[in-house]
Amino acid sequence: MSNPIRVVGAVFHDGDRFLACRKKPGKPLEGHWEFPGGKIEPGESPEQALAREIREELNFT
């Protein structure tokens, strides 16, 4: 049995509105919509990984 891949994700909503991101050109599934998130890197907690993914995908500093 292979090791599972650990991931995190976030869904931001305001009533019936949701925040989603479009995949960048040159990436697999470019142009498709997704919620922010991704793989947990070695040494990261899930909280740290989610904060990093949100910064990267939404350009938050």
N, CA, C and O of each residue as an XYZ file, in Angstrom:
244
protein
N       0.855     -1.190      0.000
C       0.000      0.000      0.000
C       0.890      1.239      0.000
O       1.857      1.303      0.760
N       0.582      2.210     -0.831
C       1.383      3.427     -0.918
C       1.004      4.396      0.202
O      -0.062      4.280      0.808
N       1.900      5.358      0.465
C       1.629      6.369      1.479
C       0.605      7.365      0.960
O       0.678      7.779     -0.197
N      -0.341      7.753      1.794
C      -1.320      8.752      1.349
C      -0.659     10.117      1.185
O       0.340     10.415      1.838
N      -1.221     10.934      0.314
C      -0.762     12.309      0.143
C      -1.637     13.172      1.037
O      -2.863     13.151      0.928
N      -1.004     13.926      1.918
C      -1.743     14.788      2.838
C      -1.935     16.158      2.192
O      -0.983     16.763      1.699
N      -3.166     16.633      2.199
C      -3.500     17.917      1.585
C      -4.382     18.738      2.515
O      -4.985     18.215      3.452
N      -4.444     20.035      2.235
C      -5.329     20.957      2.949
C      -6.093     21.769      1.918
O      -5.669     21.885      0.768
N      -7.218     22.330      2.332
C      -7.994     23.178      1.443
C      -8.879     24.105      2.253
O      -9.166     23.852      3.423
N      -9.304     25.180      1.613
C     -10.161     26.153      2.278
C     -11.320     26.503      1.360
O     -11.166     26.589      0.142
N     -12.475     26.702      1.964
C     -13.646     27.186      1.236
C     -14.101     28.450      1.951
O     -14.532     28.404      3.103
N     -14.001     29.566      1.263
C     -14.456     30.847      1.796
C     -15.823     31.144      1.192
O     -16.002     31.068     -0.023
N     -16.781     31.479      2.042
C     -18.109     31.780      1.514
C     -18.738     32.929      2.286
O     -18.424     33.189      3.447
N     -19.624     33.591      1.596
C     -20.413     34.689      2.152
C     -21.829     34.455      1.659
O     -22.183     34.849      0.548
N     -22.629     33.818      2.485
C     -23.965     33.446      2.040
C     -23.874     32.409      0.946
O     -23.347     31.318      1.165
N     -24.382     32.734     -0.231
C     -24.324     31.783     -1.341
C     -23.198     32.103     -2.329
O     -23.167     31.555     -3.431
N     -22.276     32.985     -1.939
C     -21.118     33.308     -2.794
C     -19.881     32.590     -2.250
O     -19.674     32.511     -1.039
N     -19.059     32.065     -3.176
C     -17.856     31.332     -2.817
C     -16.656     31.921     -3.534
O     -16.768     32.399     -4.663
N     -15.500     31.885     -2.869
C     -14.252     32.338     -3.471
C     -13.552     31.127     -4.081
O     -13.317     30.131     -3.396
N     -13.224     31.212     -5.356
C     -12.490     30.159     -6.048
C     -11.408     30.815     -6.894
O     -11.490     32.000     -7.219
N     -10.403     30.039     -7.244
C      -9.259     30.529     -8.033
C      -9.228     29.776     -9.359
O      -9.673     28.632     -9.454
N      -8.693     30.444    -10.377
C      -8.498     29.776    -11.666
C      -7.075     29.276    -11.741
O      -6.141     29.968    -11.336
N      -6.908     28.064    -12.263
C      -5.575     27.496    -12.439
C      -4.812     28.326    -13.469
O      -5.371     28.736    -14.487
N      -3.534     28.567    -13.194
C      -2.689     29.398    -14.055
C      -2.404     28.719    -15.392
O      -2.386     27.492    -15.483
N      -2.181     29.534    -16.433
C      -1.763     28.968    -17.726
C      -0.460     28.175    -17.557
O       0.425     28.573    -16.799
N      -0.358     27.071    -18.260
C       0.829     26.239    -18.193
C       0.763     25.175    -17.103
O       1.631     24.304    -17.038
N      -0.255     25.233    -16.248
C      -0.442     24.233    -15.192
C      -1.432     23.179    -15.688
O      -2.256     23.460    -16.559
N      -1.350     21.969    -15.135
C      -2.379     20.992    -15.498
C      -3.773     21.547    -15.179
O      -3.968     22.190    -14.148
N      -4.712     21.301    -16.047
C      -6.092     21.787    -15.914
C      -6.177     23.312    -15.909
O      -7.054     23.887    -15.263
N      -5.268     23.961    -16.628
C      -5.270     25.429    -16.654
C      -6.645     25.973    -17.012
O      -7.352     25.431    -17.863
N      -7.004     27.067    -16.332
C      -8.275     27.707    -16.577
C      -9.441     27.127    -15.782
O     -10.502     27.744    -15.702
N      -9.254     25.948    -15.194
C     -10.313     25.359    -14.369
C     -10.357     26.071    -13.015
O      -9.364     26.653    -12.577
N     -11.500     26.019    -12.369
C     -11.686     26.658    -11.075
C     -11.382     25.671     -9.953
O     -11.648     24.474    -10.069
N     -10.813     26.202     -8.854
C     -10.509     25.384     -7.689
C     -10.556     26.236     -6.429
O     -10.454     27.461     -6.490
N     -10.711     25.581     -5.303
C     -10.585     26.260     -4.023
C      -9.109     26.255     -3.636
O      -8.378     25.347     -4.031
N      -8.651     27.259     -2.865
C      -7.241     27.290     -2.474
C      -6.875     26.094     -1.609
O      -7.660     25.651     -0.770
N      -5.683     25.585     -1.825
C      -5.180     24.464     -1.039
C      -4.126     23.703     -1.806
O      -3.790     24.046     -2.939
N      -3.610     22.668     -1.177
C      -2.587     21.855     -1.820
C      -1.935     20.906     -0.845
O      -2.445     20.660      0.248
N      -0.795     20.374     -1.256
C      -0.084     19.367     -0.470
C       0.567     19.973      0.773
O       1.019     21.118      0.764
N       0.604     19.183      1.830
C       1.340     19.545      3.037
C       2.787     19.121      2.818
O       3.061     17.943      2.590
N       3.711     20.070      2.886
C       5.131     19.793      2.676
C       5.728     19.149      3.931
O       5.216     19.346      5.033
N       6.807     18.385      3.767
C       7.455     17.784      4.940
C       7.831     18.859      5.964
O       8.375     19.903      5.605
N       7.539     18.596      7.226
C       7.871     19.525      8.302
C       6.815     20.584      8.561
O       6.939     21.347      9.519
N       5.772     20.653      7.729
C       4.704     21.640      7.912
C       3.547     21.024      8.685
O       3.250     19.837      8.548
N       2.904     21.843      9.494
C       1.636     21.437     10.081
C       0.546     21.723      9.046
O       0.775     22.495      8.115
N      -0.625     21.119      9.190
C      -1.707     21.459      8.260
C      -2.028     22.952      8.260
O      -2.315     23.520      7.206
N      -1.982     23.591      9.426
C      -2.262     25.027      9.508
C      -1.224     25.847      8.743
O      -1.567     26.799      8.042
N       0.048     25.468      8.885
C       1.114     26.173      8.159
C       0.964     25.976      6.656
O       1.141     26.917      5.881
N       0.641     24.763      6.249
C       0.470     24.477      4.822
C      -0.690     25.282      4.234
O      -0.579     25.820      3.132
N      -1.791     25.361      4.961
C      -2.933     26.113      4.451
C      -2.601     27.595      4.352
O      -2.964     28.241      3.369
N      -1.916     28.149      5.353
C      -1.517     29.563      5.298
C      -0.599     29.806      4.099
O      -0.754     30.808      3.402
N       0.352     28.908      3.849
C       1.272     29.048      2.712
C       0.511     28.977      1.398
O       0.730     29.796      0.505
N      -0.379     28.007      1.276
C      -1.141     27.852      0.037
C      -2.008     29.073     -0.241
O      -2.098     29.517     -1.385
N      -2.643     29.618      0.781
C      -3.466     30.823      0.597
C      -2.596     31.991      0.159
O      -2.968     32.739     -0.745
N      -1.429     32.154      0.798
C      -0.507     33.231      0.383
C      -0.109     33.060     -1.076
O      -0.144     34.022     -1.844
N       0.271     31.842     -1.467
C       0.729     31.587     -2.836
C      -0.389     31.758     -3.857
O      -0.190     32.403     -4.887
N      -1.538     31.198     -3.593
C      -2.592     31.182     -4.595
C      -3.393     32.475     -4.670
O      -3.918     32.824     -5.727
N      -3.486     33.177     -3.560
C      -4.263     34.415     -3.544
C      -3.373     35.660     -3.481
O      -3.871     36.782     -3.404
N      -2.058     35.453     -3.513
C      -1.070     36.542     -3.480
C      -1.202     37.408     -2.217
O      -1.020     38.625     -2.265
N      -1.521     36.761     -1.093
C      -1.539     37.483      0.191
C      -0.125     37.499      0.730
O       0.629     36.543      0.548
N       0.236     38.593      1.397
C       1.568     38.680      2.009
C       1.467     38.682      3.503
O       2.486     38.751      4.190
